[in-house]
Amino acid sequence: MKLSEIAELLGIKFNGSDIWIDSINSLKNATKSELSYCDGEKNEELLRQTNAGAILVSEALALSVPEGCVKLIVPSPHLAFAVLSQKYAKPLFAEPALPCDIAKSAKIMPNVHLGSNVSIGEGSVVMAGAYIGDNVKIGNDCLIHPNVVIYNDCVIGDGCHLLANCVIGSDGFGYAHTPDGKHVKIYHNGNVVLEDFVEVGACTTIDRGVFESTIIKAYTKIDNLVQIGHNCELGQGCIIVSQVGLAGSSVLGRNVVMGGQSGSGGHLKIGDFAQIAARAGVSKSLEGGRKYAGLPAVPFEEYYKLQAKILRFFKKLK
């Protein structure tokens, strides 16, 4: 769309160069033919450095928009972006469909849906009822169990095992909110990348990124019933036990272990070789090489000292 059309859609006045906008992207990666948004002072430095052709921005941050970037001043950049995300969302399926590239030694069982331009490598098996979306790439020697869903543009490395009913590349849980309490969906145009020898358990969900990839690095093993939010990055060799929940943009280093029903808040980092005990809640970034427990998660030794103090306190009351 032209910027004048975008302004009309958002119900705002428009002054400036009426350029074509091909897509929407992050402040960091947007180009001159793309539009981005800045939703607060925490991203002001990225705003100053952006190469976006146009920007959705509040009046308070308008002076931080770099020269050559067209300003669209809106009361809520996040809400305006959510409205636009639907207009720039990828289609559910390609028309006309492109042929698939299926290796001769790959085995595709009955009732599998293959989208447009799917690639499946040597020795891979896709079992009955799986859904493989457009432009999905599956490497060699993978095993895709029954009823697995892999949405469009996702990349599966070599030797991956995806167990029954897991979902790779679903939209993240992202909404902007109107003043009268309505929730406007943010459509996600990124993807999910599973590197080599990743295993994903039954009924686990891994959400696609808003613009970029949700990344699961090589040799990571994920149990059943795990939720991994959009734009997360899991390092090499992580172990994620059943019912773990990772909020969006969580970053785990290599060989992080997360016990059952533990979880993290969004935009946090957990260092290499950290261990998170079952039911622990990570509320701030944690350094690697240590064990943590509790809610909020604290180092093991602190957690057990606190538990001992609580027990002694109640014993005194008897």
Number of C-alpha atoms within 10 A of each C-alpha: 13 12 21 18 14 18 17 11 12 16 11 13 11 17 11 11 15 14 16 18 20 14 18 26 21 19 23 14 14 21 20 17 16 21 28 24 26 23 17 15 11 9 13 16 12 16 26 15 13 22 23 27 21 29 28 24 27 20 13 11 16 16 12 14 23 17 10 12 17 22 24 25 20 19 13 20 21 22 24 24 25 20 18 19 21 14 13 16 14 14 9 10 13 15 8 7 11 13 12 16 13 17 15 11 14 17 17 18 13 11 13 17 15 18 21 21 19 20 20 25 21 17 17 25 20 25 20 17 18 24 22 27 23 24 21 23 21 27 21 20 20 26 21 27 20 21 22 25 23 26 24 30 22 23 22 26 21 21 21 26 22 27 21 21 21 24 23 28 28 20 21 23 15 16 15 18 14 12 8 6 8 10 14 19 19 22 24 25 22 24 27 29 22 25 21 21 20 24 23 28 22 22 18 24 23 28 27 32 25 23 18 17 23 29 23 28 22 22 21 25 22 25 19 20 21 25 20 27 26 32 27 27 22 25 23 21 20 26 21 26 21 21 21 24 22 24 20 25 19 23 22 27 21 22 23 25 23 27 20 20 18 24 27 25 17 20 16 19 21 24 19 20 20 22 23 29 20 20 18 22 21 24 16 16 18 21 15 18 14 16 18 24 23 20 14 13 24 21 16 17 12 14 16 14 11 12 13 11 11 11 11 11 11 9 9 7 6 5
